[in-house]
Amino acid sequence: MFPVGGVGVMLLGIVLSGAVCLLLHLALRGRLGPLTSGSLAAFVWSLTVIGFITLIPANGAPGIVPAEGRMESCSWDIGGPAPDGFWIFSGGQRLLNTVVFVPSGALLVLAAARRTRGAFLAVPIGLAVLAAYSVGIELTQLVLARLDRACDVTDVVDNVLGAAIGVGIGLVLALLLRPWRSR
């Protein structure tokens, strides 16, 4: 049985990981500057938050999932049926899957923009890593049926779209904030 779950567990994990990432920011601030260290720490925190909200069962520990009730593969029904709402926010599931990755994409650019030449390589690689992270989450949801989550390729598409939108926002923010000046 998956021993933990529920909104309380998610929120506790999010708060505790936020505290750890704040310490990371404080530790790196002297070397990287406040904008880059804050962006890097917030990027790590955003990935942790995504992990908590996608890999912790929303309604408590679901117990045992019989082998017959378990999915054998991911759903390839692109844009197929998705719930109308989510347990915390109203709105479509697809919109939420997109929105949850936007901060990660934006923070990726801000963390990488300190080194302008390196950012041209780091941002596309980072976007690919965010896509791989999304695939990893979906595969984990498939393999660990006890999470009471469904593996869906549409989620990966929505997550990568959100990360790409975030990269676009991050590019605009980088031009405004100019993190390379704090070197």
VMD Tcl script that builds the backbone (N, CA, C; Angstrom):
set m [mol new atoms 549]
animate dup $m
set s [atomselect $m all]
$s set {name element resname resid chain x y z} {
  {N N MET 1 A 0.841 -1.179 0.000}
  {CA C MET 1 A 0.000 0.000 0.000}
  {C C MET 1 A 0.888 1.246 0.000}
  {N N PHE 2 A 0.472 2.260 -0.744}
  {CA C PHE 2 A 1.179 3.537 -0.731}
  {C C PHE 2 A 0.787 4.243 0.555}
  {N N PRO 3 A 1.716 4.475 1.483}
  {CA C PRO 3 A 1.357 4.851 2.848}
  {C C PRO 3 A 0.946 6.304 3.061}
  {N N VAL 4 A 1.150 7.173 2.111}
  {CA C VAL 4 A 0.824 8.579 2.341}
  {C C VAL 4 A -0.037 9.107 1.212}
  {N N GLY 5 A -0.696 10.201 1.509}
  {CA C GLY 5 A -1.493 10.831 0.478}
  {C C GLY 5 A -2.388 11.899 1.068}
  {N N GLY 6 A -3.043 12.601 0.187}
  {CA C GLY 6 A -3.952 13.649 0.593}
  {C C GLY 6 A -3.351 15.027 0.408}
  {N N VAL 7 A -4.240 16.008 0.421}
  {CA C VAL 7 A -3.834 17.385 0.212}
  {C C VAL 7 A -2.894 17.867 1.315}
  {N N GLY 8 A -3.136 17.455 2.540}
  {CA C GLY 8 A -2.282 17.874 3.657}
  {C C GLY 8 A -0.843 17.431 3.475}
  {N N VAL 9 A -0.654 16.202 3.033}
  {CA C VAL 9 A 0.697 15.681 2.801}
  {C C VAL 9 A 1.368 16.467 1.676}
  {N N MET 10 A 0.607 16.737 0.611}
  {CA C MET 10 A 1.167 17.525 -0.497}
  {C C MET 10 A 1.616 18.897 -0.014}
  {N N LEU 11 A 0.737 19.574 0.711}
  {CA C LEU 11 A 1.058 20.926 1.164}
  {C C LEU 11 A 2.236 20.931 2.137}
  {N N LEU 12 A 2.301 19.945 3.024}
  {CA C LEU 12 A 3.436 19.849 3.940}
  {C C LEU 12 A 4.740 19.657 3.168}
  {N N GLY 13 A 4.718 18.763 2.193}
  {CA C GLY 13 A 5.913 18.549 1.366}
  {C C GLY 13 A 6.312 19.792 0.599}
  {N N ILE 14 A 5.331 20.523 0.094}
  {CA C ILE 14 A 5.606 21.750 -0.654}
  {C C ILE 14 A 6.230 22.802 0.251}
  {N N VAL 15 A 5.694 22.952 1.449}
  {CA C VAL 15 A 6.231 23.948 2.384}
  {C C VAL 15 A 7.639 23.575 2.825}
  {N N LEU 16 A 7.856 22.309 3.194}
  {CA C LEU 16 A 9.186 21.885 3.633}
  {C C LEU 16 A 10.218 22.006 2.512}
  {N N SER 17 A 9.840 21.629 1.303}
  {CA C SER 17 A 10.788 21.766 0.186}
  {C C SER 17 A 11.045 23.232 -0.122}
  {N N GLY 18 A 10.048 24.089 0.094}
  {CA C GLY 18 A 10.255 25.528 -0.078}
  {C C GLY 18 A 11.282 26.059 0.904}
  {N N ALA 19 A 11.244 25.568 2.134}
  {CA C ALA 19 A 12.225 25.988 3.138}
  {C C ALA 19 A 13.634 25.543 2.744}
  {N N VAL 20 A 13.747 24.313 2.240}
  {CA C VAL 20 A 15.057 23.817 1.794}
  {C C VAL 20 A 15.570 24.654 0.617}
  {N N CYS 21 A 14.688 25.007 -0.304}
  {CA C CYS 21 A 15.101 25.802 -1.466}
  {C C CYS 21 A 15.448 27.227 -1.071}
  {N N LEU 22 A 14.813 27.741 -0.038}
  {CA C LEU 22 A 15.200 29.062 0.483}
  {C C LEU 22 A 16.622 29.011 1.024}
  {N N LEU 23 A 16.953 27.932 1.724}
  {CA C LEU 23 A 18.329 27.760 2.210}
  {C C LEU 23 A 19.307 27.637 1.040}
  {N N LEU 24 A 18.896 26.957 -0.018}
  {CA C LEU 24 A 19.733 26.851 -1.215}
  {C C LEU 24 A 19.991 28.244 -1.796}
  {N N HIS 25 A 18.949 29.047 -1.891}
  {CA C HIS 25 A 19.098 30.421 -2.389}
  {C C HIS 25 A 20.081 31.206 -1.528}
  {N N LEU 26 A 19.933 31.121 -0.221}
  {CA C LEU 26 A 20.819 31.869 0.675}
  {C C LEU 26 A 22.262 31.391 0.558}
  {N N ALA 27 A 22.457 30.092 0.358}
  {CA C ALA 27 A 23.810 29.542 0.233}
  {C C ALA 27 A 24.478 29.972 -1.072}
  {N N LEU 28 A 23.699 30.128 -2.145}
  {CA C LEU 28 A 24.269 30.453 -3.455}
  {C C LEU 28 A 24.280 31.944 -3.766}
  {N N ARG 29 A 23.603 32.736 -2.966}
  {CA C ARG 29 A 23.443 34.155 -3.268}
  {C C ARG 29 A 24.762 34.902 -3.401}
  {N N GLY 30 A 25.724 34.593 -2.561}
  {CA C GLY 30 A 27.010 35.278 -2.622}
  {C C GLY 30 A 27.784 34.977 -3.893}
  {N N ARG 31 A 27.666 33.751 -4.405}
  {CA C ARG 31 A 28.406 33.354 -5.604}
  {C C ARG 31 A 27.700 33.718 -6.901}
  {N N LEU 32 A 26.376 33.613 -6.914}
  {CA C LEU 32 A 25.635 33.781 -8.163}
  {C C LEU 32 A 24.869 35.093 -8.259}
  {N N GLY 33 A 24.748 35.793 -7.162}
  {CA C GLY 33 A 23.916 36.984 -7.155}
  {C C GLY 33 A 22.492 36.619 -6.779}
  {N N PRO 34 A 21.737 37.591 -6.276}
  {CA C PRO 34 A 20.391 37.274 -5.769}
  {C C PRO 34 A 19.410 36.811 -6.848}
  {N N LEU 35 A 19.466 37.368 -8.040}
  {CA C LEU 35 A 18.508 36.992 -9.082}
  {C C LEU 35 A 18.752 35.566 -9.573}
  {N N THR 36 A 19.996 35.242 -9.858}
  {CA C THR 36 A 20.304 33.912 -10.368}
  {C C THR 36 A 20.107 32.848 -9.297}
  {N N SER 37 A 20.573 33.109 -8.086}
  {CA C SER 37 A 20.402 32.104 -7.025}
  {C C SER 37 A 18.928 31.934 -6.678}
  {N N GLY 38 A 18.180 33.025 -6.662}
  {CA C GLY 38 A 16.740 32.928 -6.403}
  {C C GLY 38 A 16.025 32.179 -7.507}
  {N N SER 39 A 16.418 32.441 -8.753}
  {CA C SER 39 A 15.809 31.742 -9.889}
  {C C SER 39 A 16.129 30.254 -9.857}
  {N N LEU 40 A 17.368 29.930 -9.543}
  {CA C LEU 40 A 17.769 28.525 -9.476}
  {C C LEU 40 A 17.036 27.794 -8.354}
  {N N ALA 41 A 16.986 28.418 -7.173}
  {CA C ALA 41 A 16.286 27.795 -6.047}
  {C C ALA 41 A 14.791 27.661 -6.337}
  {N N ALA 42 A 14.198 28.677 -6.936}
  {CA C ALA 42 A 12.773 28.617 -7.272}
  {C C ALA 42 A 12.510 27.585 -8.365}
  {N N PHE 43 A 13.451 27.417 -9.293}
  {CA C PHE 43 A 13.325 26.383 -10.329}
  {C C PHE 43 A 13.295 24.998 -9.687}
  {N N VAL 44 A 14.221 24.747 -8.779}
  {CA C VAL 44 A 14.251 23.457 -8.080}
  {C C VAL 44 A 12.956 23.263 -7.304}
  {N N TRP 45 A 12.479 24.332 -6.656}
  {CA C TRP 45 A 11.239 24.231 -5.888}
  {C C TRP 45 A 10.052 23.945 -6.807}
  {N N SER 46 A 10.022 24.592 -7.982}
  {CA C SER 46 A 8.904 24.360 -8.899}
  {C C SER 46 A 8.855 22.902 -9.347}
  {N N LEU 47 A 10.025 22.303 -9.578}
  {CA C LEU 47 A 10.063 20.887 -9.953}
  {C C LEU 47 A 9.588 20.005 -8.800}
  {N N THR 48 A 9.956 20.385 -7.584}
  {CA C THR 48 A 9.525 19.631 -6.411}
  {C C THR 48 A 8.014 19.724 -6.232}
  {N N VAL 49 A 7.474 20.923 -6.422}
  {CA C VAL 49 A 6.021 21.116 -6.313}
  {C C VAL 49 A 5.302 20.256 -7.346}
  {N N ILE 50 A 5.803 20.259 -8.573}
  {CA C ILE 50 A 5.198 19.426 -9.614}
  {C C ILE 50 A 5.219 17.953 -9.192}
  {N N GLY 51 A 6.338 17.517 -8.644}
  {CA C GLY 51 A 6.433 16.138 -8.172}
  {C C GLY 51 A 5.403 15.828 -7.094}
  {N N PHE 52 A 5.249 16.729 -6.134}
  {CA C PHE 52 A 4.279 16.496 -5.063}
  {C C PHE 52 A 2.846 16.458 -5.585}
  {N N ILE 53 A 2.493 17.379 -6.464}
  {CA C ILE 53 A 1.084 17.421 -6.888}
  {C C ILE 53 A 0.740 16.341 -7.914}
  {N N THR 54 A 1.755 15.732 -8.518}
  {CA C THR 54 A 1.465 14.692 -9.506}
  {C C THR 54 A 1.742 13.277 -9.012}
  {N N LEU 55 A 2.532 13.130 -7.964}
  {CA C LEU 55 A 2.917 11.785 -7.534}
  {C C LEU 55 A 2.411 11.401 -6.146}
  {N N ILE 56 A 1.751 12.325 -5.460}
  {CA C ILE 56 A 1.132 11.994 -4.177}
  {C C ILE 56 A -0.364 11.821 -4.438}
  {N N PRO 57 A -0.947 10.718 -3.990}
  {CA C PRO 57 A -2.385 10.537 -4.205}
  {C C PRO 57 A -3.185 11.698 -3.597}
  {N N ALA 58 A -4.075 12.273 -4.380}
  {CA C ALA 58 A -4.823 13.457 -3.955}
  {C C ALA 58 A -5.823 13.151 -2.849}
  {N N ASN 59 A -6.390 11.964 -2.850}
  {CA C ASN 59 A -7.459 11.649 -1.898}
  {C C ASN 59 A -7.012 10.685 -0.813}
  {N N GLY 60 A -5.785 10.781 -0.385}
  {CA C GLY 60 A -5.279 9.873 0.630}
  {C C GLY 60 A -4.736 8.605 0.001}
  {N N ALA 61 A -4.196 7.755 0.837}
  {CA C ALA 61 A -3.625 6.496 0.359}
  {C C ALA 61 A -4.731 5.628 -0.215}
  {N N PRO 62 A -4.658 5.276 -1.521}
  {CA C PRO 62 A -5.756 4.537 -2.151}
  {C C PRO 62 A -5.825 3.065 -1.790}
  {N N GLY 63 A -4.800 2.527 -1.174}
  {CA C GLY 63 A -4.814 1.108 -0.843}
  {C C GLY 63 A -4.297 0.270 -1.997}
  {N N ILE 64 A -4.833 -0.897 -2.140}
  {CA C ILE 64 A -4.356 -1.835 -3.143}
  {C C ILE 64 A -5.162 -1.662 -4.423}
  {N N VAL 65 A -4.463 -1.623 -5.542}
  {CA C VAL 65 A -5.117 -1.579 -6.849}
  {C C VAL 65 A -4.935 -2.970 -7.458}
  {N N PRO 66 A -6.048 -3.694 -7.682}
  {CA C PRO 66 A -5.926 -5.040 -8.241}
  {C C PRO 66 A -5.292 -5.012 -9.630}
  {N N ALA 67 A -4.605 -6.056 -9.972}
  {CA C ALA 67 A -3.921 -6.140 -11.269}
  {C C ALA 67 A -4.894 -5.945 -12.421}
  {N N GLU 68 A -6.128 -6.416 -12.267}
  {CA C GLU 68 A -7.107 -6.264 -13.341}
  {C C GLU 68 A -7.511 -4.804 -13.543}
  {N N GLY 69 A -7.437 -3.995 -12.504}
  {CA C GLY 69 A -7.857 -2.600 -12.592}
  {C C GLY 69 A -6.734 -1.656 -12.967}
  {N N ARG 70 A -5.586 -2.206 -13.196}
  {CA C ARG 70 A -4.404 -1.401 -13.469}
  {C C ARG 70 A -4.234 -1.170 -14.969}
  {N N MET 71 A -3.827 0.027 -15.347}
  {CA C MET 71 A -3.570 0.312 -16.761}
  {C C MET 71 A -2.314 -0.423 -17.211}
  {N N GLU 72 A -2.345 -0.958 -18.413}
  {CA C GLU 72 A -1.184 -1.665 -18.938}
  {C C GLU 72 A -0.296 -0.761 -19.769}
  {N N SER 73 A -0.859 0.349 -20.251}
  {CA C SER 73 A -0.072 1.304 -21.034}
  {C C SER 73 A -0.667 2.692 -20.854}
  {N N CYS 74 A 0.084 3.676 -21.288}
  {CA C CYS 74 A -0.406 5.053 -21.213}
  {C C CYS 74 A -1.504 5.263 -22.239}
  {N N SER 75 A -2.411 6.159 -21.926}
  {CA C SER 75 A -3.447 6.526 -22.876}
  {C C SER 75 A -2.832 7.390 -23.971}
  {N N TRP 76 A -3.058 7.005 -25.204}
  {CA C TRP 76 A -2.552 7.772 -26.347}
  {C C TRP 76 A -3.666 8.583 -27.000}
  {N N ASP 77 A -4.776 8.723 -26.302}
  {CA C ASP 77 A -5.917 9.483 -26.806}
  {C C ASP 77 A -5.635 10.979 -26.602}
  {N N ILE 78 A -4.910 11.585 -27.547}
  {CA C ILE 78 A -4.520 12.991 -27.422}
  {C C ILE 78 A -5.772 13.859 -27.346}
  {N N GLY 79 A -5.848 14.645 -26.269}
  {CA C GLY 79 A -7.000 15.512 -26.075}
  {C C GLY 79 A -8.241 14.764 -25.652}
  {N N GLY 80 A -8.067 13.527 -25.245}
  {CA C GLY 80 A -9.203 12.693 -24.867}
  {C C GLY 80 A -9.855 13.151 -23.584}
  {N N PRO 81 A -10.662 12.313 -23.016}
  {CA C PRO 81 A -11.428 12.730 -21.839}
  {C C PRO 81 A -10.519 13.085 -20.673}
  {N N ALA 82 A -10.766 14.249 -20.115}
  {CA C ALA 82 A -10.042 14.704 -18.938}
  {C C ALA 82 A -11.071 15.314 -17.992}
  {N N PRO 83 A -10.838 15.225 -16.703}
  {CA C PRO 83 A -11.805 15.788 -15.763}
  {C C PRO 83 A -11.973 17.294 -15.982}
  {N N ASP 84 A -13.166 17.792 -15.656}
  {CA C ASP 84 A -13.437 19.221 -15.816}
  {C C ASP 84 A -12.736 20.062 -14.774}
  {N N GLY 85 A -12.466 19.519 -13.632}
  {CA C GLY 85 A -11.866 20.309 -12.565}
  {C C GLY 85 A -10.727 19.579 -11.910}
  {N N PHE 86 A -10.188 20.204 -10.901}
  {CA C PHE 86 A -9.070 19.649 -10.169}
  {C C PHE 86 A -9.407 19.837 -8.702}
  {N N TRP 87 A -8.776 19.145 -7.818}
  {CA C TRP 87 A -9.170 19.148 -6.420}
  {C C TRP 87 A -8.885 20.465 -5.702}
  {N N ILE 88 A -8.045 21.334 -6.225}
  {CA C ILE 88 A -7.812 22.625 -5.564}
  {C C ILE 88 A -8.370 23.759 -6.399}
  {N N PHE 89 A -8.104 23.748 -7.689}
  {CA C PHE 89 A -8.514 24.833 -8.569}
  {C C PHE 89 A -9.631 24.366 -9.489}
  {N N SER 90 A -10.475 25.309 -9.847}
  {CA C SER 90 A -11.452 24.972 -10.882}
  {C C SER 90 A -10.778 25.175 -12.233}
  {N N GLY 91 A -11.401 24.696 -13.268}
  {CA C GLY 91 A -10.815 24.829 -14.600}
  {C C GLY 91 A -10.497 23.466 -15.161}
  {N N GLY 92 A -10.188 23.446 -16.421}
  {CA C GLY 92 A -9.917 22.190 -17.094}
  {C C GLY 92 A -8.601 21.573 -16.684}
  {N N GLN 93 A -8.583 20.259 -16.655}
  {CA C GLN 93 A -7.371 19.510 -16.320}
  {C C GLN 93 A -6.235 19.828 -17.285}
  {N N ARG 94 A -6.568 19.976 -18.552}
  {CA C ARG 94 A -5.524 20.263 -19.547}
  {C C ARG 94 A -4.907 21.629 -19.291}
  {N N LEU 95 A -5.712 22.615 -18.964}
  {CA C LEU 95 A -5.184 23.950 -18.659}
  {C C LEU 95 A -4.253 23.883 -17.452}
  {N N LEU 96 A -4.656 23.156 -16.433}
  {CA C LEU 96 A -3.823 23.051 -15.239}
  {C C LEU 96 A -2.519 22.314 -15.521}
  {N N ASN 97 A -2.567 21.280 -16.364}
  {CA C ASN 97 A -1.340 20.577 -16.741}
  {C C ASN 97 A -0.387 21.504 -17.485}
  {N N THR 98 A -0.928 22.443 -18.226}
  {CA C THR 98 A -0.098 23.414 -18.941}
  {C C THR 98 A 0.464 24.444 -17.975}
  {N N VAL 99 A -0.394 25.007 -17.153}
  {CA C VAL 99 A -0.006 26.096 -16.254}
  {C C VAL 99 A 1.044 25.657 -15.235}
  {N N VAL 100 A 0.986 24.415 -14.778}
  {CA C VAL 100 A 1.893 23.962 -13.726}
  {C C VAL 100 A 3.361 23.965 -14.188}
  {N N PHE 101 A 3.611 23.873 -15.486}
  {CA C PHE 101 A 4.990 23.871 -15.984}
  {C C PHE 101 A 5.478 25.249 -16.432}
  {N N VAL 102 A 4.604 26.244 -16.490}
  {CA C VAL 102 A 5.017 27.589 -16.930}
  {C C VAL 102 A 6.101 28.173 -16.017}
  {N N PRO 103 A 5.942 28.151 -14.683}
  {CA C PRO 103 A 7.003 28.717 -13.835}
  {C C PRO 103 A 8.354 28.039 -14.035}
  {N N SER 104 A 8.357 26.728 -14.222}
  {CA C SER 104 A 9.625 26.019 -14.420}
  {C C SER 104 A 10.338 26.499 -15.677}
  {N N GLY 105 A 9.590 26.696 -16.760}
  {CA C GLY 105 A 10.199 27.192 -17.994}
  {C C GLY 105 A 10.759 28.591 -17.834}
  {N N ALA 106 A 10.002 29.471 -17.177}
  {CA C ALA 106 A 10.462 30.851 -16.978}
  {C C ALA 106 A 11.677 30.899 -16.060}
  {N N LEU 107 A 11.645 30.132 -14.977}
  {CA C LEU 107 A 12.764 30.133 -14.029}
  {C C LEU 107 A 14.010 29.492 -14.632}
  {N N LEU 108 A 13.825 28.536 -15.511}
  {CA C LEU 108 A 14.949 27.931 -16.227}
  {C C LEU 108 A 15.725 29.002 -16.990}
  {N N VAL 109 A 15.008 29.847 -17.714}
  {CA C VAL 109 A 15.660 30.897 -18.496}
  {C C VAL 109 A 16.356 31.890 -17.571}
  {N N LEU 110 A 15.692 32.315 -16.504}
  {CA C LEU 110 A 16.299 33.290 -15.590}
  {C C LEU 110 A 17.538 32.727 -14.901}
  {N N ALA 111 A 17.508 31.437 -14.575}
  {CA C ALA 111 A 18.680 30.822 -13.943}
  {C C ALA 111 A 19.834 30.690 -14.934}
  {N N ALA 112 A 19.514 30.432 -16.199}
  {CA C ALA 112 A 20.562 30.227 -17.209}
  {C C ALA 112 A 21.059 31.531 -17.821}
  {N N ALA 113 A 20.293 32.601 -17.723}
  {CA C ALA 113 A 20.620 33.841 -18.438}
  {C C ALA 113 A 21.806 34.594 -17.860}
  {N N ARG 114 A 22.303 34.196 -16.728}
  {CA C ARG 114 A 23.466 34.881 -16.149}
  {C C ARG 114 A 24.677 34.765 -17.075}
  {N N ARG 115 A 24.795 33.627 -17.684}
  {CA C ARG 115 A 25.859 33.404 -18.666}
  {C C ARG 115 A 25.187 33.399 -20.040}
  {N N THR 116 A 25.250 34.520 -20.734}
  {CA C THR 116 A 24.474 34.670 -21.969}
  {C C THR 116 A 24.846 33.634 -23.025}
  {N N ARG 117 A 26.124 33.362 -23.211}
  {CA C ARG 117 A 26.513 32.363 -24.212}
  {C C ARG 117 A 26.062 30.969 -23.813}
  {N N GLY 118 A 26.221 30.644 -22.552}
  {CA C GLY 118 A 25.809 29.338 -22.059}
  {C C GLY 118 A 24.307 29.138 -22.105}
  {N N ALA 119 A 23.548 30.230 -22.006}
  {CA C ALA 119 A 22.088 30.135 -22.009}
  {C C ALA 119 A 21.560 29.613 -23.338}
  {N N PHE 120 A 22.253 29.915 -24.428}
  {CA C PHE 120 A 21.799 29.449 -25.744}
  {C C PHE 120 A 21.833 27.931 -25.845}
  {N N LEU 121 A 22.664 27.306 -25.051}
  {CA C LEU 121 A 22.721 25.850 -24.998}
  {C C LEU 121 A 21.895 25.312 -23.830}
  {N N ALA 122 A 21.968 26.000 -22.684}
  {CA C ALA 122 A 21.306 25.508 -21.471}
  {C C ALA 122 A 19.786 25.530 -21.576}
  {N N VAL 123 A 19.224 26.534 -22.219}
  {CA C VAL 123 A 17.759 26.634 -22.270}
  {C C VAL 123 A 17.142 25.517 -23.117}
  {N N PRO 124 A 17.628 25.236 -24.339}
  {CA C PRO 124 A 17.041 24.103 -25.073}
  {C C PRO 124 A 17.249 22.760 -24.369}
  {N N ILE 125 A 18.429 22.578 -23.771}
  {CA C ILE 125 A 18.671 21.339 -23.030}
  {C C ILE 125 A 17.741 21.277 -21.823}
  {N N GLY 126 A 17.575 22.406 -21.125}
  {CA C GLY 126 A 16.672 22.452 -19.981}
  {C C GLY 126 A 15.235 22.167 -20.368}
  {N N LEU 127 A 14.819 22.672 -21.521}
  {CA C LEU 127 A 13.463 22.397 -21.998}
  {C C LEU 127 A 13.291 20.904 -22.288}
  {N N ALA 128 A 14.321 20.289 -22.856}
  {CA C ALA 128 A 14.280 18.841 -23.094}
  {C C ALA 128 A 14.237 18.074 -21.767}
  {N N VAL 129 A 14.957 18.559 -20.758}
  {CA C VAL 129 A 14.934 17.921 -19.436}
  {C C VAL 129 A 13.543 18.058 -18.807}
  {N N LEU 130 A 12.908 19.214 -18.973}
  {CA C LEU 130 A 11.542 19.379 -18.462}
  {C C LEU 130 A 10.578 18.416 -19.160}
  {N N ALA 131 A 10.757 18.226 -20.458}
  {CA C ALA 131 A 9.930 17.257 -21.187}
  {C C ALA 131 A 10.186 15.845 -20.655}
  {N N ALA 132 A 11.446 15.517 -20.421}
  {CA C ALA 132 A 11.779 14.195 -19.884}
  {C C ALA 132 A 11.218 14.020 -18.468}
  {N N TYR 133 A 11.216 15.086 -17.695}
  {CA C TYR 133 A 10.639 15.053 -16.341}
  {C C TYR 133 A 9.150 14.721 -16.424}
  {N N SER 134 A 8.451 15.344 -17.365}
  {CA C SER 134 A 7.034 15.074 -17.564}
  {C C SER 134 A 6.803 13.620 -17.969}
  {N N VAL 135 A 7.617 13.124 -18.886}
  {CA C VAL 135 A 7.509 11.720 -19.302}
  {C C VAL 135 A 7.779 10.804 -18.113}
  {N N GLY 136 A 8.783 11.141 -17.320}
  {CA C GLY 136 A 9.101 10.340 -16.136}
  {C C GLY 136 A 7.951 10.292 -15.139}
  {N N ILE 137 A 7.281 11.419 -14.961}
  {CA C ILE 137 A 6.122 11.451 -14.062}
  {C C ILE 137 A 5.021 10.539 -14.587}
  {N N GLU 138 A 4.735 10.638 -15.870}
  {CA C GLU 138 A 3.676 9.802 -16.452}
  {C C GLU 138 A 4.025 8.321 -16.366}
  {N N LEU 139 A 5.272 7.970 -16.613}
  {CA C LEU 139 A 5.676 6.563 -16.509}
  {C C LEU 139 A 5.599 6.077 -15.063}
  {N N THR 140 A 5.954 6.945 -14.118}
  {CA C THR 140 A 5.827 6.586 -12.701}
  {C C THR 140 A 4.368 6.351 -12.346}
  {N N GLN 141 A 3.489 7.206 -12.864}
  {CA C GLN 141 A 2.057 7.019 -12.613}
  {C C GLN 141 A 1.557 5.709 -13.211}
  {N N LEU 142 A 2.129 5.297 -14.323}
  {CA C LEU 142 A 1.737 4.029 -14.943}
  {C C LEU 142 A 2.236 2.843 -14.118}
  {N N VAL 143 A 3.498 2.877 -13.737}
  {CA C VAL 143 A 4.114 1.750 -13.045}
  {C C VAL 143 A 3.585 1.602 -11.618}
  {N N LEU 144 A 3.397 2.711 -10.936}
  {CA C LEU 144 A 2.930 2.669 -9.547}
  {C C LEU 144 A 1.422 2.904 -9.505}
  {N N ALA 145 A 0.677 1.868 -9.780}
  {CA C ALA 145 A -0.784 1.977 -9.825}
  {C C ALA 145 A -1.354 2.457 -8.492}
  {N N ARG 146 A -0.636 2.222 -7.424}
  {CA C ARG 146 A -1.113 2.622 -6.098}
  {C C ARG 146 A -1.171 4.131 -5.921}
  {N N LEU 147 A -0.597 4.871 -6.832}
  {CA C LEU 147 A -0.695 6.331 -6.761}
  {C C LEU 147 A -2.103 6.803 -7.109}
  {N N ASP 148 A -2.879 5.905 -7.701}
  {CA C ASP 148 A -4.242 6.224 -8.129}
  {C C ASP 148 A -4.243 7.382 -9.124}
  {N N ARG 149 A -3.286 7.363 -10.035}
  {CA C ARG 149 A -3.175 8.364 -11.093}
  {C C ARG 149 A -3.129 7.640 -12.425}
  {N N ALA 150 A -3.447 8.354 -13.488}
  {CA C ALA 150 A -3.478 7.748 -14.816}
  {C C ALA 150 A -2.369 8.314 -15.690}
  {N N CYS 151 A -1.730 7.453 -16.432}
  {CA C CYS 151 A -0.703 7.857 -17.385}
  {C C CYS 151 A -1.393 8.279 -18.681}
  {N N ASP 152 A -1.093 9.484 -19.136}
  {CA C ASP 152 A -1.755 10.020 -20.319}
  {C C ASP 152 A -0.755 10.852 -21.122}
  {N N VAL 153 A -0.600 10.542 -22.382}
  {CA C VAL 153 A 0.329 11.268 -23.250}
  {C C VAL 153 A -0.117 12.723 -23.418}
  {N N THR 154 A -1.417 12.977 -23.337}
  {CA C THR 154 A -1.915 14.353 -23.423}
  {C C THR 154 A -1.302 15.218 -22.326}
  {N N ASP 155 A -1.084 14.633 -21.150}
  {CA C ASP 155 A -0.461 15.386 -20.056}
  {C C ASP 155 A 0.951 15.832 -20.435}
  {N N VAL 156 A 1.696 14.952 -21.087}
  {CA C VAL 156 A 3.055 15.305 -21.518}
  {C C VAL 156 A 3.006 16.459 -22.521}
  {N N VAL 157 A 2.100 16.372 -23.481}
  {CA C VAL 157 A 1.957 17.444 -24.475}
  {C C VAL 157 A 1.637 18.761 -23.785}
  {N N ASP 158 A 0.684 18.739 -22.846}
  {CA C ASP 158 A 0.298 19.955 -22.135}
  {C C ASP 158 A 1.439 20.481 -21.269}
  {N N ASN 159 A 2.159 19.582 -20.606}
  {CA C ASN 159 A 3.287 20.000 -19.765}
  {C C ASN 159 A 4.388 20.659 -20.581}
  {N N VAL 160 A 4.726 20.066 -21.714}
  {CA C VAL 160 A 5.782 20.628 -22.563}
  {C C VAL 160 A 5.332 21.963 -23.148}
  {N N LEU 161 A 4.074 22.075 -23.506}
  {CA C LEU 161 A 3.550 23.355 -23.973}
  {C C LEU 161 A 3.678 24.413 -22.880}
  {N N GLY 162 A 3.345 24.062 -21.657}
  {CA C GLY 162 A 3.489 24.990 -20.538}
  {C C GLY 162 A 4.932 25.396 -20.317}
  {N N ALA 163 A 5.852 24.440 -20.400}
  {CA C ALA 163 A 7.271 24.757 -20.239}
  {C C ALA 163 A 7.747 25.686 -21.355}
  {N N ALA 164 A 7.288 25.456 -22.578}
  {CA C ALA 164 A 7.676 26.315 -23.705}
  {C C ALA 164 A 7.113 27.720 -23.537}
  {N N ILE 165 A 5.880 27.832 -23.081}
  {CA C ILE 165 A 5.307 29.157 -22.793}
  {C C ILE 165 A 6.129 29.840 -21.706}
  {N N GLY 166 A 6.501 29.074 -20.684}
  {CA C GLY 166 A 7.335 29.615 -19.614}
  {C C GLY 166 A 8.686 30.100 -20.116}
  {N N VAL 167 A 9.285 29.366 -21.050}
  {CA C VAL 167 A 10.558 29.801 -21.638}
  {C C VAL 167 A 10.364 31.142 -22.345}
  {N N GLY 168 A 9.264 31.287 -23.065}
  {CA C GLY 168 A 8.981 32.572 -23.716}
  {C C GLY 168 A 8.838 33.700 -22.706}
  {N N ILE 169 A 8.119 33.444 -21.635}
  {CA C ILE 169 A 7.973 34.452 -20.569}
  {C C ILE 169 A 9.328 34.734 -19.935}
  {N N GLY 170 A 10.110 33.686 -19.721}
  {CA C GLY 170 A 11.440 33.855 -19.143}
  {C C GLY 170 A 12.350 34.698 -20.016}
  {N N LEU 171 A 12.253 34.543 -21.329}
  {CA C LEU 171 A 13.060 35.359 -22.237}
  {C C LEU 171 A 12.706 36.839 -22.092}
  {N N VAL 172 A 11.428 37.132 -21.998}
  {CA C VAL 172 A 10.999 38.531 -21.802}
  {C C VAL 172 A 11.490 39.046 -20.453}
  {N N LEU 173 A 11.338 38.237 -19.406}
  {CA C LEU 173 A 11.806 38.644 -18.083}
  {C C LEU 173 A 13.322 38.838 -18.057}
  {N N ALA 174 A 14.053 37.975 -18.736}
  {CA C ALA 174 A 15.513 38.099 -18.774}
  {C C ALA 174 A 15.918 39.402 -19.448}
  {N N LEU 175 A 15.221 39.778 -20.500}
  {CA C LEU 175 A 15.533 41.049 -21.164}
  {C C LEU 175 A 15.227 42.236 -20.261}
  {N N LEU 176 A 14.208 42.116 -19.449}
  {CA C LEU 176 A 13.862 43.196 -18.520}
  {C C LEU 176 A 14.776 43.247 -17.313}
  {N N LEU 177 A 15.102 42.089 -16.739}
  {CA C LEU 177 A 15.870 42.022 -15.496}
  {C C LEU 177 A 17.377 41.960 -15.717}
  {N N ARG 178 A 17.808 41.536 -16.870}
  {CA C ARG 178 A 19.210 41.426 -17.253}
  {C C ARG 178 A 20.099 40.777 -16.175}
  {N N PRO 179 A 19.903 39.506 -15.919}
  {CA C PRO 179 A 20.693 38.833 -14.878}
  {C C PRO 179 A 22.173 38.784 -15.185}
  {N N TRP 180 A 22.580 38.951 -16.427}
  {CA C TRP 180 A 23.981 38.904 -16.768}
  {C C TRP 180 A 24.742 40.116 -16.218}
  {N N ARG 181 A 24.032 41.166 -15.864}
  {CA C ARG 181 A 24.704 42.345 -15.288}
  {C C ARG 181 A 25.193 42.103 -13.882}
  {N N SER 182 A 24.678 41.118 -13.188}
  {CA C SER 182 A 25.067 40.887 -11.788}
  {C C SER 182 A 26.302 40.012 -11.657}
  {N N ARG 183 A 27.020 39.747 -12.757}
  {CA C ARG 183 A 28.229 38.925 -12.694}
  {C C ARG 183 A 29.334 39.658 -11.986}
}
mol reanalyze $m
mol bondsrecalc $m
mol representation Tube
mol addrep $m
